[in-house]
Amino acid sequence: MIIISWVIYIPLQILFIPVTILGALLVAYKQILVSSRLGLSQTAIEVINGRWTMHVFGLRDDESTASLVSALPNTSLFGLWMCLFPLWVKYKISGKHAIYPRAPEPGSETMADLIIARTLYFDRIIERATGQAEQFVVMGAGYDMRAYGNLKQQKISFFELDQPSVQQHKLASLDSAGITSDHVKFVSVDFGNEDAFEKLVESGFDTSKKTVFLWEGVTLYLSEEEVRKTIQDIRNNAAVGSVLLADLYAERFLAFAQKGARKKTLDQTGEGLDFGLNLSTNYAEVLSDFVQSESMSVGETFFMGRNNDKGPFVVVVEMIID
Ligand SMILES: C[S@@+](CC[C@H](N)C(=O)[O-])C[C@H]1O[C@@H](n2cnc3c(N)ncnc32)[C@H](O)[C@@H]1O
């Protein structure tokens, strides 16, 4: 079936080239220009588009993401289908994932696999860590839908932190999609100049309960000072045994992502890149030095792209408060 899927896919994709280009333009227009006009995060859209793709291609069951995508004005479901239809047909014939989206062997991920692989690695740690936690805090939540899926069945309190504009927009979009959000406490915060913990406590967060803090796809948009301040805030206030899950980017990734047109589009929504680590050599040591410098210890890690000569481009890391 794999050979047949290629035989059908290649001519279909060639025929679809103009449709794919139009679809990509439509998605980019909504993601960049509509987000910018509404004062929203385009990078959060990039993530939910990736997670919708995972759902549609059977890589991850995520009905709530699929529902939310259809209610967001700053992405285009039609555009996504225009881009991905030939690959979807190929997937349906072969039952295998190729080109995009795919879940490569750990260590051999490329930058194109970023959202897909990163989401799966975070899922794995979250599944284990939430088994021992009573609270789940999504920091820089964007359109993350983990609090609305399987986790919702667990006896756990949910909090979402984000900038006010993005959070209000998510709430309105959840409402239009008919998704209940009563079980989640929404706390608006700017990690750059506000005390996230003070606001969390005001909204009912219990500092004596073990907590999983998820900080996915956010550190790269902050300065080192902001990243360290937020980590210190958590370490100084959260219960022992709590964990902070984050992705920390290699300087080489930041350099790549800030080249040319990509930089211009990020500037459009004020999402310039900043904090990174030099993961080109001795990456495990660089990471543990960083985590230990904030008096936390390293738990599970996924160094994505570590088989590359230039070292990993990002690490998904569990930081433990002990
Ligand atoms: C790439 S998105 C990731 C969204 C989400 N974590 C996910 O994985 O779907 C980055 C998110 O970080 C938030 N963010 C960026 N800088 C922030 C800041 N200084 N304070 C609060 N949130 C911030 C953005 O609003 C956006 O929702």
The ligand as a Tripos MOL2 file, in Angstrom:
@<TRIPOS>MOLECULE
LIG
   27    29     1     0     0
SMALL
NO_CHARGES

@<TRIPOS>ATOM
      1 C1          3.7350   29.8310   20.5560 C.3       1 LIG1
      2 S1          2.3970   30.3070   21.5600 S.3       1 LIG1
      3 C2          2.2600   28.8180   22.5110 C.3       1 LIG1
      4 C3          0.8720   28.5970   22.9920 C.3       1 LIG1
      5 C4          0.6440   27.3320   23.8220 C.3       1 LIG1
      6 N1          1.5630   27.2080   24.8990 N.3       1 LIG1
      7 C5          0.6270   26.0990   22.9780 C.2       1 LIG1
      8 O1          1.5820   25.3030   23.0360 O.co2     1 LIG1
      9 O2         -0.3510   25.9170   22.2440 O.co2     1 LIG1
     10 C6          3.1110   31.4610   22.6940 C.3       1 LIG1
     11 C7          2.1420   31.9360   23.7610 C.3       1 LIG1
     12 O3          2.8850   32.6640   24.7440 O.3       1 LIG1
     13 C8          2.1680   33.8160   25.1140 C.3       1 LIG1
     14 N2          3.1320   34.8250   25.5950 N.ar      1 LIG1
     15 C9          4.2190   35.3060   24.9320 C.ar      1 LIG1
     16 N3          4.8410   36.2480   25.6690 N.ar      1 LIG1
     17 C10         4.1250   36.3450   26.8310 C.ar      1 LIG1
     18 C11         4.2610   37.1590   27.9950 C.ar      1 LIG1
     19 N4          5.2490   38.0450   28.1080 N.pl3     1 LIG1
     20 N5          3.3570   37.0050   28.9970 N.ar      1 LIG1
     21 C12         2.3470   36.1040   28.8880 C.ar      1 LIG1
     22 N6          2.1760   35.3060   27.8040 N.ar      1 LIG1
     23 C13         3.0420   35.4310   26.7870 C.ar      1 LIG1
     24 C14         1.4690   34.2410   23.8210 C.3       1 LIG1
     25 O4          0.3600   35.0770   24.0580 O.3       1 LIG1
     26 C15         1.0730   32.8870   23.2460 C.3       1 LIG1
     27 O5         -0.1900   32.4780   23.6800 O.3       1 LIG1
@<TRIPOS>BOND
     1     1     2 1
     2     2     3 1
     3     2    10 1
     4     3     4 1
     5     4     5 1
     6     5     6 1
     7     5     7 1
     8     7     8 2
     9     7     9 1
    10    10    11 1
    11    11    12 1
    12    11    26 1
    13    12    13 1
    14    13    14 1
    15    13    24 1
    16    14    15 ar
    17    14    23 ar
    18    15    16 ar
    19    16    17 ar
    20    17    18 ar
    21    17    23 ar
    22    18    19 1
    23    18    20 ar
    24    20    21 ar
    25    21    22 ar
    26    22    23 ar
    27    24    25 1
    28    24    26 1
    29    26    27 1
@<TRIPOS>SUBSTRUCTURE
     1 LIG1         1 GROUP 0 **** ****
